[in-house]
Amino acid sequence: MTHVVAKPCHGCRYTDCVVVCPVECFYEGEQMLYIHPDECIDCEACVPECPVEAIFYEDDLPEEWREYIEINAAEAPKCPNITEQKEPLADR
């Protein structure tokens, strides 16, 4: 199992979660962040850091956002890894 970044991240892309990740499993897309499912160790360090509550344990993902499991798995490998905090889209 893994953690998943869901719809609330779309369009805001806060990176508070990125700096606490011990395995650097976050990837930066144009509109949101993604968690690489093969790299996440389920430590949950990122969950309380997300100001828009967009990160969920896969089993706890709300039904309407279940598609984000596949979206994260598909998009993370295509995007650059992110390890440092950046200005969010919401503040631009």
Biotite code that builds the C-alpha atoms (Angstrom):
import biotite.structure as struc

atoms = struc.array([
    struc.Atom([0.000, 0.000, 0.000], chain_id="A", res_id=1, res_name="MET", atom_name="CA", element="C"),
    struc.Atom([0.978, 3.607, -0.446], chain_id="A", res_id=2, res_name="THR", atom_name="CA", element="C"),
    struc.Atom([-0.119, 7.149, 0.155], chain_id="A", res_id=3, res_name="HIS", atom_name="CA", element="C"),
    struc.Atom([-1.854, 9.041, -2.628], chain_id="A", res_id=4, res_name="VAL", atom_name="CA", element="C"),
    struc.Atom([-2.118, 12.725, -3.519], chain_id="A", res_id=5, res_name="VAL", atom_name="CA", element="C"),
    struc.Atom([-5.739, 13.451, -4.482], chain_id="A", res_id=6, res_name="ALA", atom_name="CA", element="C"),
    struc.Atom([-7.834, 16.174, -6.096], chain_id="A", res_id=7, res_name="LYS", atom_name="CA", element="C"),
    struc.Atom([-7.468, 18.866, -3.390], chain_id="A", res_id=8, res_name="PRO", atom_name="CA", element="C"),
    struc.Atom([-3.833, 19.306, -4.503], chain_id="A", res_id=9, res_name="CYS", atom_name="CA", element="C"),
    struc.Atom([-4.820, 20.132, -8.071], chain_id="A", res_id=10, res_name="HIS", atom_name="CA", element="C"),
    struc.Atom([-4.235, 23.801, -8.759], chain_id="A", res_id=11, res_name="GLY", atom_name="CA", element="C"),
    struc.Atom([-2.533, 24.612, -5.469], chain_id="A", res_id=12, res_name="CYS", atom_name="CA", element="C"),
    struc.Atom([0.500, 22.290, -5.318], chain_id="A", res_id=13, res_name="ARG", atom_name="CA", element="C"),
    struc.Atom([1.735, 23.133, -1.824], chain_id="A", res_id=14, res_name="TYR", atom_name="CA", element="C"),
    struc.Atom([5.096, 21.518, -1.143], chain_id="A", res_id=15, res_name="THR", atom_name="CA", element="C"),
    struc.Atom([5.114, 21.423, 2.661], chain_id="A", res_id=16, res_name="ASP", atom_name="CA", element="C"),
    struc.Atom([4.811, 17.635, 2.419], chain_id="A", res_id=17, res_name="CYS", atom_name="CA", element="C"),
    struc.Atom([7.891, 17.299, 0.232], chain_id="A", res_id=18, res_name="VAL", atom_name="CA", element="C"),
    struc.Atom([10.404, 18.538, 2.791], chain_id="A", res_id=19, res_name="VAL", atom_name="CA", element="C"),
    struc.Atom([9.378, 16.005, 5.464], chain_id="A", res_id=20, res_name="VAL", atom_name="CA", element="C"),
    struc.Atom([9.464, 12.948, 3.191], chain_id="A", res_id=21, res_name="CYS", atom_name="CA", element="C"),
    struc.Atom([12.387, 10.727, 4.260], chain_id="A", res_id=22, res_name="PRO", atom_name="CA", element="C"),
    struc.Atom([12.488, 8.810, 0.953], chain_id="A", res_id=23, res_name="VAL", atom_name="CA", element="C"),
    struc.Atom([11.902, 11.673, -1.501], chain_id="A", res_id=24, res_name="GLU", atom_name="CA", element="C"),
    struc.Atom([8.953, 9.986, -3.247], chain_id="A", res_id=25, res_name="CYS", atom_name="CA", element="C"),
    struc.Atom([7.184, 13.183, -4.390], chain_id="A", res_id=26, res_name="PHE", atom_name="CA", element="C"),
    struc.Atom([7.088, 14.250, -8.020], chain_id="A", res_id=27, res_name="TYR", atom_name="CA", element="C"),
    struc.Atom([6.058, 17.621, -9.417], chain_id="A", res_id=28, res_name="GLU", atom_name="CA", element="C"),
    struc.Atom([3.456, 17.814, -12.157], chain_id="A", res_id=29, res_name="GLY", atom_name="CA", element="C"),
    struc.Atom([2.232, 20.988, -13.814], chain_id="A", res_id=30, res_name="GLU", atom_name="CA", element="C"),
    struc.Atom([-0.867, 21.256, -11.618], chain_id="A", res_id=31, res_name="GLN", atom_name="CA", element="C"),
    struc.Atom([-0.216, 18.988, -8.630], chain_id="A", res_id=32, res_name="MET", atom_name="CA", element="C"),
    struc.Atom([2.207, 16.693, -6.840], chain_id="A", res_id=33, res_name="LEU", atom_name="CA", element="C"),
    struc.Atom([2.273, 12.907, -7.113], chain_id="A", res_id=34, res_name="TYR", atom_name="CA", element="C"),
    struc.Atom([3.597, 10.166, -4.843], chain_id="A", res_id=35, res_name="ILE", atom_name="CA", element="C"),
    struc.Atom([5.486, 7.332, -6.514], chain_id="A", res_id=36, res_name="HIS", atom_name="CA", element="C"),
    struc.Atom([3.814, 4.174, -5.135], chain_id="A", res_id=37, res_name="PRO", atom_name="CA", element="C"),
    struc.Atom([6.982, 2.067, -5.404], chain_id="A", res_id=38, res_name="ASP", atom_name="CA", element="C"),
    struc.Atom([8.975, 4.549, -3.328], chain_id="A", res_id=39, res_name="GLU", atom_name="CA", element="C"),
    struc.Atom([6.520, 5.528, -0.566], chain_id="A", res_id=40, res_name="CYS", atom_name="CA", element="C"),
    struc.Atom([7.213, 3.762, 2.752], chain_id="A", res_id=41, res_name="ILE", atom_name="CA", element="C"),
    struc.Atom([3.899, 4.762, 4.359], chain_id="A", res_id=42, res_name="ASP", atom_name="CA", element="C"),
    struc.Atom([5.529, 6.724, 7.159], chain_id="A", res_id=43, res_name="CYS", atom_name="CA", element="C"),
    struc.Atom([2.672, 9.287, 7.106], chain_id="A", res_id=44, res_name="GLU", atom_name="CA", element="C"),
    struc.Atom([5.034, 12.208, 7.750], chain_id="A", res_id=45, res_name="ALA", atom_name="CA", element="C"),
    struc.Atom([3.512, 14.070, 4.805], chain_id="A", res_id=46, res_name="CYS", atom_name="CA", element="C"),
    struc.Atom([-0.138, 13.729, 5.799], chain_id="A", res_id=47, res_name="VAL", atom_name="CA", element="C"),
    struc.Atom([-0.306, 16.369, 8.577], chain_id="A", res_id=48, res_name="PRO", atom_name="CA", element="C"),
    struc.Atom([1.872, 18.763, 6.549], chain_id="A", res_id=49, res_name="GLU", atom_name="CA", element="C"),
    struc.Atom([-0.602, 19.130, 3.670], chain_id="A", res_id=50, res_name="CYS", atom_name="CA", element="C"),
    struc.Atom([-2.575, 22.364, 4.213], chain_id="A", res_id=51, res_name="PRO", atom_name="CA", element="C"),
    struc.Atom([-5.386, 21.242, 1.881], chain_id="A", res_id=52, res_name="VAL", atom_name="CA", element="C"),
    struc.Atom([-5.626, 17.677, 3.240], chain_id="A", res_id=53, res_name="GLU", atom_name="CA", element="C"),
    struc.Atom([-4.916, 16.095, -0.158], chain_id="A", res_id=54, res_name="ALA", atom_name="CA", element="C"),
    struc.Atom([-2.811, 13.113, 0.991], chain_id="A", res_id=55, res_name="ILE", atom_name="CA", element="C"),
    struc.Atom([-4.471, 9.855, 1.969], chain_id="A", res_id=56, res_name="PHE", atom_name="CA", element="C"),
    struc.Atom([-3.447, 6.320, 2.757], chain_id="A", res_id=57, res_name="TYR", atom_name="CA", element="C"),
    struc.Atom([-4.604, 4.305, -0.259], chain_id="A", res_id=58, res_name="GLU", atom_name="CA", element="C"),
    struc.Atom([-7.227, 2.353, 1.717], chain_id="A", res_id=59, res_name="ASP", atom_name="CA", element="C"),
    struc.Atom([-8.630, 5.573, 3.210], chain_id="A", res_id=60, res_name="ASP", atom_name="CA", element="C"),
    struc.Atom([-8.966, 7.468, -0.070], chain_id="A", res_id=61, res_name="LEU", atom_name="CA", element="C"),
    struc.Atom([-12.548, 8.765, -0.500], chain_id="A", res_id=62, res_name="PRO", atom_name="CA", element="C"),
    struc.Atom([-14.428, 6.790, -3.152], chain_id="A", res_id=63, res_name="GLU", atom_name="CA", element="C"),
    struc.Atom([-14.839, 9.807, -5.454], chain_id="A", res_id=64, res_name="GLU", atom_name="CA", element="C"),
    struc.Atom([-11.038, 10.127, -5.670], chain_id="A", res_id=65, res_name="TRP", atom_name="CA", element="C"),
    struc.Atom([-10.126, 6.429, -6.140], chain_id="A", res_id=66, res_name="ARG", atom_name="CA", element="C"),
    struc.Atom([-8.882, 7.220, -9.660], chain_id="A", res_id=67, res_name="GLU", atom_name="CA", element="C"),
    struc.Atom([-5.968, 9.120, -8.087], chain_id="A", res_id=68, res_name="TYR", atom_name="CA", element="C"),
    struc.Atom([-4.328, 5.817, -7.142], chain_id="A", res_id=69, res_name="ILE", atom_name="CA", element="C"),
    struc.Atom([-3.755, 5.151, -10.830], chain_id="A", res_id=70, res_name="GLU", atom_name="CA", element="C"),
    struc.Atom([-3.086, 8.804, -11.622], chain_id="A", res_id=71, res_name="ILE", atom_name="CA", element="C"),
    struc.Atom([-0.242, 8.958, -9.078], chain_id="A", res_id=72, res_name="ASN", atom_name="CA", element="C"),
    struc.Atom([1.208, 5.660, -10.320], chain_id="A", res_id=73, res_name="ALA", atom_name="CA", element="C"),
    struc.Atom([1.081, 6.804, -13.951], chain_id="A", res_id=74, res_name="ALA", atom_name="CA", element="C"),
    struc.Atom([2.204, 10.412, -13.542], chain_id="A", res_id=75, res_name="GLU", atom_name="CA", element="C"),
    struc.Atom([4.956, 10.195, -10.899], chain_id="A", res_id=76, res_name="ALA", atom_name="CA", element="C"),
    struc.Atom([7.401, 8.364, -13.206], chain_id="A", res_id=77, res_name="PRO", atom_name="CA", element="C"),
    struc.Atom([6.884, 11.025, -15.891], chain_id="A", res_id=78, res_name="LYS", atom_name="CA", element="C"),
    struc.Atom([7.576, 14.012, -13.624], chain_id="A", res_id=79, res_name="CYS", atom_name="CA", element="C"),
    struc.Atom([10.698, 15.425, -11.995], chain_id="A", res_id=80, res_name="PRO", atom_name="CA", element="C"),
    struc.Atom([11.408, 14.458, -8.404], chain_id="A", res_id=81, res_name="ASN", atom_name="CA", element="C"),
    struc.Atom([10.894, 17.320, -5.937], chain_id="A", res_id=82, res_name="ILE", atom_name="CA", element="C"),
    struc.Atom([12.722, 17.539, -2.616], chain_id="A", res_id=83, res_name="THR", atom_name="CA", element="C"),
    struc.Atom([12.636, 21.248, -1.754], chain_id="A", res_id=84, res_name="GLU", atom_name="CA", element="C"),
    struc.Atom([9.806, 23.566, -0.841], chain_id="A", res_id=85, res_name="GLN", atom_name="CA", element="C"),
    struc.Atom([8.590, 25.873, -3.603], chain_id="A", res_id=86, res_name="LYS", atom_name="CA", element="C"),
    struc.Atom([6.000, 28.604, -3.958], chain_id="A", res_id=87, res_name="GLU", atom_name="CA", element="C"),
    struc.Atom([2.596, 26.944, -4.386], chain_id="A", res_id=88, res_name="PRO", atom_name="CA", element="C"),
    struc.Atom([0.411, 27.568, -7.422], chain_id="A", res_id=89, res_name="LEU", atom_name="CA", element="C"),
    struc.Atom([-2.311, 28.819, -5.088], chain_id="A", res_id=90, res_name="ALA", atom_name="CA", element="C"),
    struc.Atom([-0.155, 31.811, -4.142], chain_id="A", res_id=91, res_name="ASP", atom_name="CA", element="C"),
    struc.Atom([0.722, 32.821, -7.692], chain_id="A", res_id=92, res_name="ARG", atom_name="CA", element="C"),
])
